[in-house]
Amino acid sequence: MVEENRRTSAGVSPDTLSVWAGEDASLVQGATQVPVVYSAAYGYPDVDAWLDVALGRAPGHVYSRNTNPTVHAFEEKVRALEGAAAATSFSTGMAAVSGTLFALLFPGDRVVSLKDTYGGTNVVFTEFLPRFGVEVELCETTDHEGIEAALADGCSLLYLETPTNPTLKVVDIVRLAAAGHAAGAIVVADNTFATPLNQNPLALGTDLVLHSATKFLGGHADVLGGVVCGSTELVGRIYHFREITGASLDPMAAYLLIRSMKTLHLRVARQNESALRIAEWLEAQPAVSVVNYPGLESHPQHDVAVRQMRGFGGVLSFGLEGGFEAVRRVLPRLRLAHRAANLGAVETVAGPPATTSHVECTAEERAAMGIPEGLIRYSVGIEDAGDLIADLGRALEDA
Ligand SMILES: Cc1ncc(COP(=O)(O)O)c(C=O)c1O
């Protein structure tokens, strides 16, 4: 559309895209905001017009499990921010993760991924994919040589996540995407922690990028969703799997996501800044054994993060000297944090991996993944950073 092209043409900043992109085709009757279209199906005056839309010869919608105007606007906004040719959405982030994997993999295929992927993703790798005859090799997350060696043994799909949940490890997307392609693999990256404002994996060489939209894209802890972006061909295959298996995004959820994404750049800028300040403060606290945040110079992959990220994100994690008992004491003393299994919200959210990212895993599995029981994942909200530091200071002191 002419108007849309003018607002979102090349050269427009991501901040502007957050506000304007993707919406024009879904606006109706002069409304400035995308409507929530709650219609299961779309009517046509004659069979020819209906067939044209059904066969993709004309724009439009047939049935909301497949496409819906509100959902389409959300997909278009993320597509623009990730610089992709195509995007498709899902009812949750895990539906996007599993839908992508099941759409693209066949029995006999081999997946290479990281030990530190999100807990739910890890369960898909260890429990469900092997059941369908897909071999999965999970490598030490930051052992790039080890990952390259695993790829050299053959690989259909390389699945990356960076920064990781909850230990904020960073992998070199450019290097691993090149190695994945040399092995003939499709390369996928979960960009949930970074957001499209801080990192664009497609521009760094991956074939697909996906998000749990529940997190920063939604930003207000009141909606679930997922989205995958990439080439028309790959996204088309994933869309086909989703339209048939049915984990479609609800139009109201899509509306909330569109509304939230209009402030994504403001929230992310604030969260980047506050998280760095809080991470630096935590590093100086005697009760804190370790601080994981890619923006810290002490972070083992800080140089890679500087190369591939524009900001380091709103999530950090820190270890307490006193282990899980200290977590038990400190968490209830935080006044300015929800103790909840979520992240990326306007309010600060804190929790241990045992009840958040790795709730699906046993204590033994967490230990095998190198996730200490004394760790707290801290997702920085948009509150005043000084207030958050004071809150953390009081909680550490009282405990
Ligand atoms: C990195 C990452 N990917 C995927 C997911 C799954 O998203 P959802 O909870 O929306 O299914 C999460 C959830 O915490 C996550 O942190």
The ligand as an ORCA input file, in Angstrom:
! r2SCAN-3c Opt
* xyz 0 1
  C      13.531    -17.899     25.211
  C      12.141    -18.438     25.255
  N      11.648    -19.067     24.180
  C      10.383    -19.579     24.179
  C       9.576    -19.490     25.298
  C       8.201    -20.078     25.268
  O       7.241    -19.079     25.165
  P       5.714    -19.192     25.675
  O       5.753    -19.223     27.148
  O       5.077    -17.989     25.078
  O       5.159    -20.474     25.114
  C      10.057    -18.831     26.434
  C       9.217    -18.722     27.645
  O       9.662    -18.325     28.707
  C      11.365    -18.291     26.411
  O      11.877    -17.651     27.484
*
